[in-house]
């Protein structure tokens, strides 16, 4: 299936477009492990990034989404508390799709598993 995200700027009441997003995969749990970047994208006008995995297979492991919120708020000329946001989550069943939305303001954020 895959991994996707959607960012909503809840202060403005609209999707957060043009936010840089990177996807990392955790590898080698037995050897202590490390993060490896496997994809990146910018959110579209609808605030979505859907092709983060590219041709990379989804496997059962931990993943991390890194959002460059500072770049987004800089473009809006809004001071922000969080220059970057990282969401770490576990893929237990690679046959499922993992949609990880981010609700964002300049001074806070929340996330959940979407559909």
C-alpha positions in Angstrom: 0.0 0.0 0.0 1.9 3.1 1.1 2.4 6.1 3.3 0.8 9.5 2.8 0.3 12.7 4.8 -2.0 15.7 4.7 -1.3 19.0 6.5 -4.0 21.4 7.6 -3.2 24.8 8.9 -5.9 25.0 11.5 -5.2 28.7 12.3 -6.0 29.6 8.7 -8.5 26.9 8.1 -6.9 25.6 4.9 -4.4 23.1 3.6 -0.7 23.9 4.2 0.8 23.9 0.7 4.5 23.7 -0.3 5.7 22.2 3.0 8.9 20.2 2.6 8.4 16.6 3.9 11.0 13.8 4.2 10.3 10.2 4.9 12.8 8.0 6.9 12.9 4.3 7.5 14.5 2.7 10.6 16.9 -0.2 9.6 18.9 -2.8 11.4 17.0 -3.0 14.7 19.2 -5.9 15.9 22.4 -3.8 15.4 21.2 -0.7 17.2 19.6 0.7 14.1 19.7 4.0 12.2 17.4 6.2 10.2 17.7 6.3 6.4 16.0 8.9 4.2 13.9 7.0 1.6 11.7 9.8 0.1 10.8 13.4 0.0 8.2 15.7 -1.4 6.5 19.1 -1.0 2.8 19.2 -0.1 0.6 20.2 -2.9 -2.1 22.9 -3.0 -4.4 20.4 -1.2 -1.8 20.0 1.6 -1.1 16.4 0.6 2.0 14.4 -0.1 1.1 10.9 -1.4 4.2 9.6 -3.3 6.7 9.6 -0.5 7.7 6.0 -0.8 8.2 6.1 -4.6 9.3 2.6 -5.7 10.5 1.7 -2.2 8.6 -1.2 -0.7 6.7 -0.7 2.5 8.0 -3.1 5.2 7.2 -3.7 8.9 9.4 -1.3 10.7 9.4 2.2 12.2 9.1 5.2 9.9 9.6 8.9 10.5 8.0 11.9 8.8 10.0 15.1 9.0 8.1 18.3 8.3 9.9 21.6 7.7 7.3 23.7 9.3 9.8 26.6 9.6 10.0 27.0 5.9 6.2 27.1 5.6 5.8 29.7 8.3 8.7 31.7 7.0 6.9 32.0 3.6 3.8 33.2 5.5 6.0 35.7 7.5 4.6 34.2 10.7 6.9 33.5 13.7 6.7 29.9 14.7 7.6 27.9 17.8 8.4 24.6 16.0 10.8 24.9 13.0 10.5 21.2 12.4 8.2 18.4 13.4 8.9 14.7 13.4 6.3 12.0 13.7 7.6 8.5 14.3 5.2 5.6 13.7 5.3 1.9 13.4 4.1 0.0 10.3 2.9 -3.4 11.7 1.1 -4.6 8.6 2.6 -3.5 5.2 -0.5 -4.6 3.4 -2.3 -1.6 4.9 -2.1 2.1 3.9 -0.7 4.5 6.6 -2.1 8.0 6.3 -0.5 10.4 8.9 -2.3 13.8 8.9 -0.7 16.8 10.7 -2.9 19.6 12.1 -0.6 22.6 12.4 -0.5 26.1 13.8 2.5 28.4 14.4 2.5 27.4 18.1 1.3 23.8 18.2 0.4 20.7 16.3 -1.3 17.3 16.6 -1.4 14.1 14.6 -3.4 10.9 14.3 -3.8 7.9 12.0 -6.1 8.9 9.2 -7.8 6.8 6.5 
